[in-house]
Amino acid sequence: MTIFLAASLTSCKPGQTGANVTGSSAPIVATTQPSALTAAVRQLGELRVEAPGSMAGYARTKFGDRWASHGNSCDTREIVLQRQGRDVRSDPKTCKVISGTWVSLYDGVTVHDPTELDIDHLVPEAEAWRTGAASWPQDQRERFANDWQTELVAVTAHSNRSKGDGPPPEYLPVPAERCDYAVRWVAVKTEWKLTISSPEKTALAQMLNTCRERG
């Protein structure tokens, strides 16, 4: 499920490398498009509402301890950078992203140096654990942790490290990014069949309705 991706890579796929890769710039896709917002509102209404579960047994290693390999020296980090940037250039031998332009989903900052970016789990692994992932087998949690299509986002290191692991409304990005953030959050919860809390649903509904009113 990739309702927020404007386009796929034109010259590089997981497992391939390219000297000049142009990907979509997912953080600045116009989620005010009626179809994207309408889909998110519908999906939000279909998510199961439950109180968050216990953190008992949680450890980050339950989601794996490294990025997955996608062949030809490409790992998940490089794939996310390629997919979510514009005018991205990668080393043809190592797949390592050299340059490009990214807009950080959490703080709206434009970044040109990939070393300044963290690859973050939009729905934190701890939040996933509380809302369904505790009962998953290990391989499913590792797939979630490497889900570059819906779950992972390239963001500034500062914004990532000040985010915490709470859902909306405990954490919200800057106002300009909230439409995109809400659409993406609902997409992840839908794709992975995670539950939401009542306050979380209310906050997401408010964000999506505000986005629709702005048109």
Secondary structure, 3 states (H helix, E strand, C coil): CCCCCCCCCCCCCCCCCCCCECCCCHHHCCCCCHHHHHHHHHHHHHCCECCCCCCCCCCHHHHCCCCCECCCCCEHHHHHHHHHCEEEEECCCCCCEEEEEEECCCCCCEECCHHHEEEEECCCHHHHHHCCHHHCCHHHHHHHHCCCCCCEEEEEHHHHHCCCCCCCCCCCCCHHHHHHHHHHHHHHHHHCCCCECHHHHHHHHHHHHHHHHHC
